Amino acid sequence: MNAPSPPRIFSSRRRLNARRRMAKMRSSGTAVSTLAREIAGDALDRLGFLNRNFAKVLVIGDTTGAFADGLDASAVVTRADPSDLFGLAIDEECPLPGGPYDLIASLGLLDSVNDLPGALMLMRRALAPDGLMIASFSGAGSLPVLRAAMLAADGERPAPRIHPQVDVRAAGQLMTRIGFASPVVDGWGFDVGFENLDQLVGDLRAQAIGNVLADPGPPLGKAALMRARKTFADEAGSDGLVRERFEVLTLSGWSPALRT
C-alpha cells in the first residue's frame, strides 16, 4: 500500500520563481542577504568546533557562497539550489545525485518544502557512513511583528499569509525518528530594524523568504494595507525603527557508521 502524499502547503512554482527573482536582484546589486549571511556564518562556526575535514560536500541553498568558500580547500564541493542559478538545480524532495557525501549542508530552504521528513530522509540516505548533515532554516517565532500586522489587516477573517513554522521540539523528534545518530537541534535568532512595513516586505522578497504558499491568500485591499502599516509602525522604538525577529532552527546529525 502506498504511503499518503504529504499535504501541498507550498507552491514549488512560486518558490522557484522567488529564488530566480532573488538571483536577478543579486546580479544587479539590489538584493539584501542578511538571513543567508547569518545562517552561513553560524553553520561554519559549528563546523569549526569539529576536529574534522570533509572530503566530499554538498551545499544546498548557500546563496552568498560564504559557507562553501569557508570549507577546507581540499574539499570537493558541489553547490546546488532549487533553481539553477546558485549551482546545480536540485529538488530536495527527490533523491540527491552525486552521493555519498561526507557533509551535506542545507541553508535557508527546508522551511518551504512540503515534505520535511522526506527531505531529511533523502539527505541521510545521501550521506556516507559517519557523514554529517546540517540544516538551518526559519523556525517558530520568526516575524512576530509582521504576523501581528497581517492579523490586524485581515480582521475577523485572517488569510494564509505567513508560513507555518517548525519548533525545536518537533524538529528534535523528527531527527530521532528518521534515524540520525547524535542529533542536535537548537534555535537561535537575531533582530533587524526596519523603517516601515514596506521595507520589511521588500527585504523578504529580495531574500526569497516571502509568501510561497500554495494558497497565498487574497491581495490586501487599500484599507487592510493601511491597518497593517499602522500596526507595524506602532511597534517602532525611540529611534523610529521597528525591530523584527528572525528565529532560526539548526538541525545536525550523523549517518550511522558502518559496524566492523
Accessible surface in RSA format (square Angstrom, percent):
REM  Atomic radii and reference values for relative SASA: ProtOr
REM  Chains: A
REM  Algorithm: Lee & Richards
REM  Probe-radius: 1.40
REM  Slices: 20
REM RES _ NUM      All-atoms   Total-Side   Main-Chain    Non-polar    All polar
REM                ABS   REL    ABS   REL    ABS   REL    ABS   REL    ABS   REL
RES MET A   1   245.15 127.0 155.42 102.9  89.73 213.7 131.42 111.7 113.74 150.7
RES ASN A   2   142.31  98.1 123.49 119.3  18.82  45.3  31.76  76.4 110.55 106.9
RES ALA A   3    89.00  81.8  60.62  93.5  28.38  64.6  66.37  93.5  22.62  59.9
RES PRO A   4   127.95  93.2 101.92  92.9  26.03  94.6 113.46  93.7  14.49  90.0
RES SER A   5   101.50  85.8  74.02  98.8  27.49  63.3  37.34  79.5  64.16  89.9
RES PRO A   6    60.59  44.2  42.36  38.6  18.23  66.3  49.29  40.7  11.30  70.2
RES PRO A   7    94.68  69.0  82.96  75.6  11.72  42.6  94.64  78.1   0.04   0.3
RES ARG A   8   165.57  69.5 139.50  71.1  26.07  62.1  61.47  84.0 104.10  63.1
RES ILE A   9    66.81  38.0  59.07  44.0   7.73  18.6  64.30  46.3   2.51   6.8
RES PHE A  10     8.83   4.4   8.65   5.4   0.18   0.5   8.65   5.2   0.18   0.5
RES SER A  11     3.82   3.2   3.82   5.1   0.00   0.0   2.35   5.0   1.47   2.1
RES SER A  12    77.90  65.8  70.50  94.1   7.40  17.0  44.53  94.8  33.36  46.7
RES ARG A  13   160.32  67.3 151.63  77.3   8.70  20.7  74.97 102.5  85.36  51.7
RES ARG A  14    64.64  27.1  60.19  30.7   4.45  10.6  15.85  21.7  48.79  29.6
RES ARG A  15    26.66  11.2  26.41  13.5   0.25   0.6  11.87  16.2  14.79   9.0
RES LEU A  16    49.33  27.5  48.94  35.0   0.39   1.0  49.11  34.5   0.22   0.6
RES ASN A  17    66.05  45.5  61.96  59.9   4.09   9.9  20.64  49.7  45.41  43.9
RES ALA A  18     5.01   4.6   4.61   7.1   0.41   0.9   4.74   6.7   0.27   0.7
RES ARG A  19    12.38   5.2  12.38   6.3   0.00   0.0   2.07   2.8  10.31   6.3
RES ARG A  20   105.51  44.3 102.13  52.1   3.38   8.1  31.94  43.7  73.57  44.6
RES ARG A  21   110.18  46.3 104.48  53.3   5.70  13.6  56.31  77.0  53.87  32.6
RES MET A  22     3.03   1.6   3.03   2.0   0.00   0.0   0.75   0.6   2.28   3.0
RES ALA A  23    14.23  13.1   9.24  14.3   4.99  11.3   9.83  13.8   4.40  11.7
RES LYS A  24   157.45  76.8 151.89  93.2   5.56  13.2  99.54  89.6  57.91  61.7
RES MET A  25    54.97  28.5  53.91  35.7   1.06   2.5  48.29  41.1   6.68   8.9
RES ARG A  26    55.79  23.4  36.56  18.6  19.24  45.8  36.27  49.6  19.52  11.8
RES SER A  27    97.98  82.8  53.36  71.2  44.61 102.8  52.45 111.7  45.53  63.8
RES SER A  28    75.28  63.6  41.32  55.1  33.97  78.2  48.23 102.7  27.05  37.9
RES GLY A  29    68.51  84.5   0.00   N/A  68.51  84.5  34.59  94.9  33.93  76.0
RES THR A  30    89.95  64.0  63.90  64.8  26.05  62.1  68.00  91.3  21.95  33.2
RES ALA A  31    24.66  22.7   0.00   0.0  24.66  56.1   0.44   0.6  24.22  64.2
RES VAL A  32    54.27  35.7  48.96  44.3   5.31  12.8  54.21  47.1   0.06   0.2
RES SER A  33    16.84  14.2  16.58  22.1   0.26   0.6   1.46   3.1  15.38  21.5
RES THR A  34    35.46  25.2  35.40  35.9   0.06   0.1  18.26  24.5  17.20  26.0
RES LEU A  35     9.48   5.3   9.30   6.7   0.18   0.5   9.30   6.5   0.18   0.5
RES ALA A  36    25.82  23.7  16.12  24.9   9.71  22.1  22.68  31.9   3.14   8.3
RES ARG A  37   133.74  56.2 125.02  63.7   8.72  20.8  52.91  72.3  80.82  49.0
RES GLU A  38    75.62  43.4  69.68  52.7   5.95  14.2   6.15  11.9  69.47  56.7
RES ILE A  39     1.55   0.9   1.55   1.2   0.00   0.0   1.55   1.1   0.00   0.0
RES ALA A  40     0.62   0.6   0.56   0.9   0.06   0.1   0.56   0.8   0.06   0.1
RES GLY A  41    31.42  38.8   0.00   N/A  31.42  38.8  30.60  84.0   0.82   1.8
RES ASP A  42    32.02  22.4  27.10  27.0   4.91  11.6   7.18  16.9  24.84  24.8
RES ALA A  43     0.00   0.0   0.00   0.0   0.00   0.0   0.00   0.0   0.00   0.0
RES LEU A  44    45.30  25.2  38.50  27.5   6.81  17.1  38.76  27.2   6.55  17.6
RES ASP A  45    95.34  66.8  87.89  87.5   7.45  17.6  24.30  57.2  71.04  70.9
RES ARG A  46    62.75  26.3  56.43  28.8   6.32  15.1  29.88  40.8  32.88  19.9
RES LEU A  47    18.34  10.2  13.69   9.8   4.65  11.7  13.70   9.6   4.64  12.5
RES GLY A  48    65.98  81.4   0.00   N/A  65.98  81.4  36.49 100.1  29.49  66.0
RES PHE A  49   181.79  90.9 148.67  92.1  33.12  86.2 153.74  93.2  28.05  80.3
RES LEU A  50    64.29  35.8  52.43  37.5  11.86  29.8  54.99  38.6   9.30  25.0
RES ASN A  51   162.61 112.1 126.71 122.5  35.89  86.4  41.41  99.7 121.20 117.1
RES ARG A  52    87.91  36.9  63.75  32.5  24.16  57.5  38.83  53.1  49.08  29.7
RES ASN A  53   105.61  72.8  82.30  79.5  23.31  56.1  18.95  45.6  86.66  83.8
RES PHE A  54    12.27   6.1   7.68   4.8   4.59  11.9   8.29   5.0   3.97  11.4
RES ALA A  55    67.75  62.3  58.87  90.8   8.88  20.2  63.90  90.0   3.85  10.2
RES LYS A  56    76.61  37.4  76.61  47.0   0.00   0.0  46.14  41.5  30.46  32.4
RES VAL A  57     0.37   0.2   0.24   0.2   0.13   0.3   0.24   0.2   0.13   0.4
RES LEU A  58     0.47   0.3   0.47   0.3   0.00   0.0   0.47   0.3   0.00   0.0
RES VAL A  59     0.69   0.5   0.00   0.0   0.69   1.7   0.00   0.0   0.69   1.9
RES ILE A  60     0.66   0.4   0.66   0.5   0.00   0.0   0.66   0.5   0.00   0.0
RES GLY A  61     4.65   5.7   0.00   N/A   4.65   5.7   0.00   0.0   4.65  10.4
RES ASP A  62    15.66  11.0   4.07   4.0  11.59  27.4   4.51  10.6  11.15  11.1
RES THR A  63    20.01  14.2   4.51   4.6  15.49  36.9   3.06   4.1  16.94  25.6
RES THR A  64    47.09  33.5  11.40  11.6  35.68  85.0  18.23  24.5  28.85  43.6
RES GLY A  65     7.64   9.4   0.00   N/A   7.64   9.4   7.23  19.8   0.41   0.9
RES ALA A  66    44.00  40.5  34.06  52.6   9.95  22.6  41.00  57.7   3.01   8.0
RES PHE A  67     0.00   0.0   0.00   0.0   0.00   0.0   0.00   0.0   0.00   0.0
RES ALA A  68     8.66   8.0   0.47   0.7   8.19  18.6   0.47   0.7   8.19  21.7
RES ASP A  69   102.74  72.0  70.96  70.6  31.77  75.1  32.10  75.6  70.63  70.4
RES GLY A  70    46.05  56.8   0.00   N/A  46.05  56.8  20.20  55.4  25.85  57.9
RES LEU A  71    23.73  13.2   9.60   6.9  14.13  35.5  11.75   8.2  11.99  32.3
RES ASP A  72    65.17  45.6  44.50  44.3  20.66  48.9  18.38  43.3  46.78  46.7
RES ALA A  73   110.54 101.6  69.64 107.5  40.90  93.0  80.61 113.5  29.93  79.3
RES SER A  74    86.64  73.2  57.10  76.2  29.54  68.0  54.28 115.6  32.36  45.3
RES ALA A  75    16.50  15.2   1.23   1.9  15.27  34.7   1.26   1.8  15.24  40.4
RES VAL A  76   102.00  67.1  98.35  89.0   3.65   8.8 101.64  88.3   0.35   1.0
RES VAL A  77    47.70  31.4  17.69  16.0  30.01  72.3  17.69  15.4  30.01  81.4
RES THR A  78    43.56  31.0  39.16  39.7   4.40  10.5  21.27  28.6  22.30  33.7
RES ARG A  79    97.84  41.1  90.69  46.2   7.15  17.0  32.73  44.7  65.11  39.5
RES ALA A  80     1.21   1.1   0.00   0.0   1.21   2.8   0.00   0.0   1.21   3.2
RES ASP A  81     0.00   0.0   0.00   0.0   0.00   0.0   0.00   0.0   0.00   0.0
RES PRO A  82    21.24  15.5   8.38   7.6  12.86  46.7   8.70   7.2  12.54  77.9
RES SER A  83     0.64   0.5   0.00   0.0   0.64   1.5   0.64   1.4   0.00   0.0
RES ASP A  84    86.79  60.8  66.83  66.5  19.96  47.2  18.58  43.7  68.21  68.0
RES LEU A  85    92.99  51.8  63.91  45.7  29.09  73.1  68.19  47.9  24.81  66.8
RES PHE A  86    36.33  18.2  21.08  13.1  15.26  39.7  30.85  18.7   5.48  15.7
RES GLY A  87    32.14  39.6   0.00   N/A  32.14  39.6  23.12  63.5   9.02  20.2
RES LEU A  88    87.65  48.8  75.00  53.7  12.65  31.8  82.96  58.3   4.69  12.6
RES ALA A  89    56.50  52.0  38.74  59.8  17.76  40.4  39.17  55.2  17.33  45.9
RES ILE A  90    13.65   7.8   2.65   2.0  11.00  26.5   9.12   6.6   4.53  12.3
RES ASP A  91    74.73  52.3  66.62  66.3   8.10  19.2  28.12  66.2  46.61  46.5
RES GLU A  92     6.41   3.7   5.33   4.0   1.08   2.6   4.13   8.0   2.27   1.9
RES GLU A  93    61.27  35.2  38.02  28.8  23.25  55.4  17.01  32.9  44.26  36.1
RES CYS A  94    59.11  44.7  58.40  65.1   0.71   1.7  15.54  39.4  43.57  47.0
RES PRO A  95   109.48  79.8  94.57  86.2  14.90  54.2  95.64  79.0  13.84  86.0
RES LEU A  96    18.11  10.1   1.09   0.8  17.02  42.8   1.24   0.9  16.87  45.4
RES PRO A  97    67.28  49.0  55.56  50.6  11.72  42.6  66.45  54.9   0.83   5.2
RES GLY A  98    47.65  58.8   0.00   N/A  47.65  58.8  35.20  96.6  12.45  27.9
RES GLY A  99    33.42  41.2   0.00   N/A  33.42  41.2   6.99  19.2  26.43  59.2
RES PRO A 100    81.05  59.1  74.20  67.6   6.85  24.9  75.37  62.2   5.69  35.3
RES TYR A 101     4.29   2.0   4.29   2.4   0.00   0.0   0.24   0.2   4.05   5.0
RES ASP A 102    35.20  24.7  35.13  35.0   0.07   0.2   4.78  11.2  30.42  30.3
RES LEU A 103     0.00   0.0   0.00   0.0   0.00   0.0   0.00   0.0   0.00   0.0
RES ILE A 104     0.00   0.0   0.00   0.0   0.00   0.0   0.00   0.0   0.00   0.0
RES ALA A 105     0.00   0.0   0.00   0.0   0.00   0.0   0.00   0.0   0.00   0.0
RES SER A 106     0.66   0.6   0.43   0.6   0.23   0.5   0.34   0.7   0.31   0.4
RES LEU A 107     8.29   4.6   4.79   3.4   3.50   8.8   5.07   3.6   3.22   8.7
RES GLY A 108    20.70  25.5   0.00   N/A  20.70  25.5  11.05  30.3   9.65  21.6
RES LEU A 109     2.82   1.6   2.41   1.7   0.41   1.0   2.70   1.9   0.11   0.3
RES LEU A 110     3.39   1.9   0.60   0.4   2.79   7.0   0.60   0.4   2.79   7.5
RES ASP A 111    27.89  19.5  20.05  20.0   7.84  18.5   9.57  22.5  18.32  18.3
RES SER A 112    12.97  11.0  11.35  15.1   1.62   3.7   3.21   6.8   9.76  13.7
RES VAL A 113     8.32   5.5   0.59   0.5   7.73  18.6   1.45   1.3   6.87  18.6
RES ASN A 114    30.54  21.1  19.29  18.6  11.26  27.1   5.61  13.5  24.94  24.1
RES ASP A 115    39.28  27.5  38.59  38.4   0.70   1.6   3.40   8.0  35.89  35.8
RES LEU A 116    19.21  10.7  18.00  12.9   1.20   3.0  18.00  12.6   1.20   3.2
RES PRO A 117    50.19  36.6  49.18  44.8   1.01   3.7  49.48  40.9   0.71   4.4
RES GLY A 118    19.91  24.5   0.00   N/A  19.91  24.5  19.14  52.5   0.77   1.7
RES ALA A 119     0.41   0.4   0.21   0.3   0.20   0.4   0.21   0.3   0.20   0.5
RES LEU A 120     0.00   0.0   0.00   0.0   0.00   0.0   0.00   0.0   0.00   0.0
RES MET A 121    48.34  25.0  48.34  32.0   0.00   0.0  47.65  40.5   0.69   0.9
RES LEU A 122    26.38  14.7  24.37  17.4   2.01   5.0  24.37  17.1   2.01   5.4
RES MET A 123     4.46   2.3   4.46   3.0   0.00   0.0   3.36   2.9   1.10   1.5
RES ARG A 124    59.23  24.9  56.34  28.7   2.89   6.9   0.10   0.1  59.13  35.8
RES ARG A 125   168.81  70.9 135.55  69.1  33.26  79.2  50.74  69.3 118.07  71.6
RES ALA A 126    10.89  10.0   3.10   4.8   7.79  17.7  10.89  15.3   0.00   0.0
RES LEU A 127    10.58   5.9   0.00   0.0  10.58  26.6   0.00   0.0  10.58  28.5
RES ALA A 128    15.94  14.7  15.90  24.5   0.04   0.1  15.94  22.4   0.00   0.0
RES PRO A 129    64.46  47.0  50.59  46.1  13.88  50.4  51.20  42.3  13.27  82.5
RES ASP A 130    60.38  42.3  60.38  60.1   0.00   0.0  11.32  26.6  49.06  48.9
RES GLY A 131     0.38   0.5   0.00   N/A   0.38   0.5   0.38   1.0   0.00   0.0
RES LEU A 132     7.17   4.0   7.17   5.1   0.00   0.0   7.17   5.0   0.00   0.0
RES MET A 133     0.00   0.0   0.00   0.0   0.00   0.0   0.00   0.0   0.00   0.0
RES ILE A 134     2.62   1.5   2.62   1.9   0.00   0.0   2.62   1.9   0.00   0.0
RES ALA A 135     0.02   0.0   0.02   0.0   0.00   0.0   0.02   0.0   0.00   0.0
RES SER A 136     0.53   0.5   0.03   0.0   0.51   1.2   0.00   0.0   0.53   0.7
RES PHE A 137     0.29   0.1   0.29   0.2   0.00   0.0   0.29   0.2   0.00   0.0
RES SER A 138    21.09  17.8  19.03  25.4   2.06   4.8  10.85  23.1  10.24  14.3
RES GLY A 139     1.44   1.8   0.00   N/A   1.44   1.8   1.44   4.0   0.00   0.0
RES ALA A 140    43.66  40.1  27.63  42.6  16.03  36.5  27.89  39.3  15.77  41.8
RES GLY A 141    42.84  52.8   0.00   N/A  42.84  52.8  34.14  93.7   8.70  19.5
RES SER A 142     4.07   3.4   3.01   4.0   1.06   2.4   2.54   5.4   1.53   2.1
RES LEU A 143    20.15  11.2  20.15  14.4   0.00   0.0  20.15  14.2   0.00   0.0
RES PRO A 144    62.14  45.3  53.24  48.5   8.90  32.4  56.26  46.4   5.88  36.6
RES VAL A 145    21.01  13.8  17.99  16.3   3.02   7.3  20.99  18.2   0.01   0.0
RES LEU A 146    11.41   6.4  11.41   8.2   0.00   0.0  11.41   8.0   0.00   0.0
RES ARG A 147    87.37  36.7  87.24  44.5   0.13   0.3  38.83  53.1  48.54  29.4
RES ALA A 148    48.49  44.6  41.87  64.6   6.61  15.0  45.18  63.6   3.30   8.7
RES ALA A 149     0.00   0.0   0.00   0.0   0.00   0.0   0.00   0.0   0.00   0.0
RES MET A 150    21.09  10.9  20.92  13.8   0.18   0.4  10.94   9.3  10.16  13.5
RES LEU A 151    96.95  54.0  92.19  66.0   4.76  12.0  92.73  65.1   4.22  11.4
RES ALA A 152    38.18  35.1  21.27  32.8  16.91  38.5  33.46  47.1   4.72  12.5
RES ALA A 153     0.49   0.4   0.00   0.0   0.49   1.1   0.00   0.0   0.49   1.3
RES ASP A 154    27.79  19.5   9.83   9.8  17.96  42.5   4.29  10.1  23.50  23.4
RES GLY A 155    43.05  53.1   0.00   N/A  43.05  53.1  30.58  83.9  12.47  27.9
RES GLU A 156   174.66 100.3 139.82 105.8  34.84  83.0  61.81 119.6 112.85  92.1
RES ARG A 157   210.10  88.2 195.13  99.5  14.97  35.6  75.44 103.1 134.66  81.6
RES PRO A 158    80.80  58.9  56.53  51.5  24.27  88.2  56.55  46.7  24.26 150.8
RES ALA A 159    22.97  21.1   6.98  10.8  15.99  36.4  10.86  15.3  12.11  32.1
RES PRO A 160    62.83  45.8  50.90  46.4  11.93  43.4  61.93  51.1   0.89   5.6
RES ARG A 161    33.08  13.9  24.86  12.7   8.21  19.6  10.29  14.1  22.78  13.8
RES ILE A 162    32.94  18.7  16.47  12.3  16.47  39.7  18.18  13.1  14.75  40.0
RES HIS A 163    23.78  13.0  21.68  15.1   2.09   5.4  15.96  16.4   7.82   9.1
RES PRO A 164    74.87  54.6  56.53  51.5  18.34  66.7  68.74  56.8   6.13  38.1
RES GLN A 165    53.15  29.7  18.64  13.6  34.51  82.2  10.67  22.7  42.49  32.2
RES VAL A 166    39.39  25.9  34.77  31.5   4.61  11.1  38.79  33.7   0.60   1.6
RES ASP A 167    69.07  48.4  65.75  65.4   3.32   7.8  22.91  53.9  46.16  46.0
RES VAL A 168    66.64  43.9  64.72  58.6   1.92   4.6  64.72  56.2   1.92   5.2
RES ARG A 169   186.63  78.4 175.02  89.2  11.61  27.6  70.17  95.9 116.46  70.6
RES ALA A 170    48.00  44.1  41.34  63.8   6.66  15.2  43.18  60.8   4.82  12.8
RES ALA A 171     0.23   0.2   0.19   0.3   0.04   0.1   0.23   0.3   0.00   0.0
RES GLY A 172    22.31  27.5   0.00   N/A  22.31  27.5  20.19  55.4   2.12   4.7
RES GLN A 173   108.81  60.8  98.62  72.1  10.18  24.2  46.20  98.3  62.60  47.5
RES LEU A 174    15.45   8.6  13.91  10.0   1.54   3.9  15.18  10.7   0.26   0.7
RES MET A 175     0.00   0.0   0.00   0.0   0.00   0.0   0.00   0.0   0.00   0.0
RES THR A 176    92.50  65.8  80.39  81.5  12.12  28.9  65.65  88.2  26.85  40.6
RES ARG A 177   173.23  72.7 139.89  71.3  33.34  79.4  72.72  99.4 100.52  60.9
RES ILE A 178     9.78   5.6   4.52   3.4   5.26  12.7   5.42   3.9   4.36  11.8
RES GLY A 179    31.93  39.4   0.00   N/A  31.93  39.4  25.76  70.7   6.17  13.8
RES PHE A 180     9.65   4.8   0.00   0.0   9.65  25.1   0.00   0.0   9.65  27.6
RES ALA A 181    38.09  35.0  29.58  45.6   8.51  19.4  38.09  53.6   0.00   0.0
RES SER A 182    81.89  69.2  58.59  78.2  23.30  53.7  34.07  72.5  47.82  67.0
RES PRO A 183    51.32  37.4  30.63  27.9  20.69  75.2  30.75  25.4  20.57 127.9
RES VAL A 184    82.19  54.1  78.25  70.8   3.94   9.5  81.86  71.1   0.33   0.9
RES VAL A 185    26.96  17.7   5.77   5.2  21.19  51.1   5.77   5.0  21.19  57.5
RES ASP A 186    45.29  31.7  42.83  42.6   2.46   5.8  33.75  79.4  11.53  11.5
RES GLY A 187    40.86  50.4   0.00   N/A  40.86  50.4  11.63  31.9  29.23  65.5
RES TRP A 188    51.96  20.9  42.49  20.6   9.47  22.2  51.96  27.7   0.00   0.0
RES GLY A 189    22.74  28.0   0.00   N/A  22.74  28.0   0.00   0.0  22.74  50.9
RES PHE A 190    31.15  15.6  27.14  16.8   4.02  10.5  31.15  18.9   0.00   0.0
RES ASP A 191    79.33  55.6  51.92  51.7  27.41  64.8  11.81  27.8  67.52  67.3
RES VAL A 192    34.97  23.0  30.87  27.9   4.10   9.9  34.97  30.4   0.00   0.0
RES GLY A 193    29.56  36.5   0.00   N/A  29.56  36.5   2.70   7.4  26.86  60.2
RES PHE A 194     4.80   2.4   4.72   2.9   0.08   0.2   4.80   2.9   0.00   0.0
RES GLU A 195   117.77  67.6  98.34  74.4  19.43  46.3  21.29  41.2  96.48  78.8
RES ASN A 196    68.39  47.2  67.49  65.2   0.90   2.2  25.16  60.5  43.23  41.8
RES LEU A 197     5.04   2.8   3.44   2.5   1.60   4.0   3.44   2.4   1.60   4.3
RES ASP A 198    72.25  50.6  61.66  61.4  10.60  25.1  31.61  74.4  40.64  40.5
RES GLN A 199    72.74  40.7  61.89  45.2  10.85  25.8  27.11  57.7  45.63  34.6
RES LEU A 200     0.00   0.0   0.00   0.0   0.00   0.0   0.00   0.0   0.00   0.0
RES VAL A 201    41.73  27.5  41.73  37.8   0.00   0.0  41.73  36.3   0.00   0.0
RES GLY A 202    34.55  42.6   0.00   N/A  34.55  42.6  30.40  83.4   4.15   9.3
RES ASP A 203    32.95  23.1  32.89  32.7   0.07   0.2   0.81   1.9  32.14  32.1
RES LEU A 204     8.37   4.7   8.37   6.0   0.00   0.0   8.37   5.9   0.00   0.0
RES ARG A 205   138.49  58.1 138.44  70.6   0.06   0.1  26.87  36.7 111.62  67.6
RES ALA A 206     4.01   3.7   3.97   6.1   0.04   0.1   3.97   5.6   0.04   0.1
RES GLN A 207    15.19   8.5   8.74   6.4   6.45  15.4   3.98   8.5  11.22   8.5
RES ALA A 208    14.85  13.7   0.03   0.0  14.82  33.7   0.32   0.5  14.53  38.5
RES ILE A 209    37.96  21.6  21.73  16.2  16.24  39.1  26.13  18.8  11.83  32.1
RES GLY A 210    17.06  21.0   0.00   N/A  17.06  21.0  16.48  45.2   0.58   1.3
RES ASN A 211    44.81  30.9  26.14  25.3  18.67  45.0  21.41  51.5  23.40  22.6
RES VAL A 212     7.87   5.2   7.87   7.1   0.00   0.0   7.87   6.8   0.00   0.0
RES LEU A 213     9.10   5.1   9.10   6.5   0.00   0.0   9.10   6.4   0.00   0.0
RES ALA A 214    32.03  29.4   8.22  12.7  23.81  54.2   8.45  11.9  23.58  62.5
RES ASP A 215    94.13  65.9  89.75  89.3   4.37  10.3  37.56  88.4  56.57  56.4
RES PRO A 216    45.99  33.5  43.20  39.4   2.78  10.1  43.20  35.7   2.78  17.3
RES GLY A 217    17.81  22.0   0.00   N/A  17.81  22.0   5.01  13.7  12.80  28.7
RES PRO A 218    84.22  61.4  77.26  70.4   6.97  25.3  83.27  68.8   0.95   5.9
RES PRO A 219   128.14  93.4 103.32  94.2  24.81  90.2 114.00  94.1  14.14  87.9
RES LEU A 220    47.48  26.4  20.89  14.9  26.59  66.8  22.19  15.6  25.29  68.1
RES GLY A 221    44.04  54.3   0.00   N/A  44.04  54.3  38.19 104.8   5.85  13.1
RES LYS A 222   177.99  86.8 163.19 100.1  14.79  35.2 110.32  99.3  67.66  72.1
RES ALA A 223    67.38  62.0  56.73  87.6  10.65  24.2  63.06  88.8   4.32  11.4
RES ALA A 224    13.43  12.4  12.20  18.8   1.24   2.8  12.20  17.2   1.24   3.3
RES LEU A 225    54.34  30.3  54.34  38.9   0.00   0.0  54.34  38.2   0.00   0.0
RES MET A 226   107.80  55.8 104.82  69.4   2.98   7.1  93.96  79.9  13.85  18.3
RES ARG A 227   111.61  46.9 106.97  54.5   4.64  11.0  59.23  81.0  52.37  31.7
RES ALA A 228     0.00   0.0   0.00   0.0   0.00   0.0   0.00   0.0   0.00   0.0
RES ARG A 229    88.60  37.2  85.39  43.5   3.21   7.6  30.91  42.2  57.69  35.0
RES LYS A 230   136.43  66.6 130.32  80.0   6.11  14.5 104.93  94.4  31.50  33.6
RES THR A 231    37.49  26.7  35.21  35.7   2.28   5.4  24.66  33.1  12.83  19.4
RES PHE A 232     0.29   0.1   0.29   0.2   0.00   0.0   0.29   0.2   0.00   0.0
RES ALA A 233    56.89  52.3  46.44  71.7  10.45  23.8  48.93  68.9   7.96  21.1
RES ASP A 234    93.20  65.3  60.25  60.0  32.95  77.9  28.07  66.1  65.13  65.0
RES GLU A 235   103.07  59.2  83.58  63.2  19.49  46.4  13.45  26.0  89.62  73.2
RES ALA A 236    43.53  40.0  19.77  30.5  23.76  54.1  19.77  27.8  23.76  63.0
RES GLY A 237    40.52  50.0   0.00   N/A  40.52  50.0  31.33  86.0   9.19  20.6
RES SER A 238   134.16 113.4  81.39 108.6  52.77 121.6  59.70 127.1  74.46 104.3
RES ASP A 239    84.35  59.1  48.93  48.7  35.43  83.8  48.04 113.1  36.31  36.2
RES GLY A 240    42.48  52.4   0.00   N/A  42.48  52.4  30.59  83.9  11.89  26.6
RES LEU A 241    52.34  29.2  51.67  37.0   0.67   1.7  51.67  36.3   0.67   1.8
RES VAL A 242     1.52   1.0   1.52   1.4   0.00   0.0   1.52   1.3   0.00   0.0
RES ARG A 243   117.01  49.1 103.01  52.5  14.01  33.4  45.49  62.2  71.53  43.4
RES GLU A 244     0.00   0.0   0.00   0.0   0.00   0.0   0.00   0.0   0.00   0.0
RES ARG A 245    78.55  33.0  78.22  39.9   0.33   0.8  26.93  36.8  51.63  31.3
RES PHE A 246    10.10   5.1  10.10   6.3   0.00   0.0  10.10   6.1   0.00   0.0
RES GLU A 247    41.93  24.1  41.41  31.3   0.52   1.2   9.01  17.4  32.91  26.9
RES VAL A 248     1.20   0.8   0.01   0.0   1.20   2.9   0.39   0.3   0.81   2.2
RES LEU A 249     4.65   2.6   4.65   3.3   0.00   0.0   4.65   3.3   0.00   0.0
RES THR A 250     1.18   0.8   0.71   0.7   0.46   1.1   0.71   1.0   0.46   0.7
RES LEU A 251     0.02   0.0   0.02   0.0   0.00   0.0   0.02   0.0   0.00   0.0
RES SER A 252    23.43  19.8  23.28  31.1   0.15   0.3   8.25  17.6  15.17  21.3
RES GLY A 253     0.39   0.5   0.00   N/A   0.39   0.5   0.39   1.1   0.00   0.0
RES TRP A 254    50.61  20.3  50.61  24.5   0.00   0.0  29.01  15.5  21.60  35.0
RES SER A 255    10.83   9.2   9.99  13.3   0.84   1.9   0.00   0.0  10.83  15.2
RES PRO A 256    65.19  47.5  54.58  49.8  10.61  38.6  57.41  47.4   7.78  48.4
RES ALA A 257    62.37  57.3  42.32  65.3  20.05  45.6  42.33  59.6  20.04  53.1
RES LEU A 258   139.74  77.8 122.40  87.6  17.33  43.6 124.51  87.4  15.23  41.0
RES ARG A 259   237.76  99.8 202.79 103.4  34.98  83.3  79.15 108.2 158.61  96.1
RES THR A 260   182.20 129.6 107.35 108.8  74.86 178.4 108.87 146.2  73.34 110.9
END  Absolute sums over single chains surface
CHAIN  1 A    13100.8       9975.5       3125.3       7390.1       5710.7
END  Absolute sums over all chains
TOTAL         13100.8       9975.5       3125.3       7390.1       5710.7
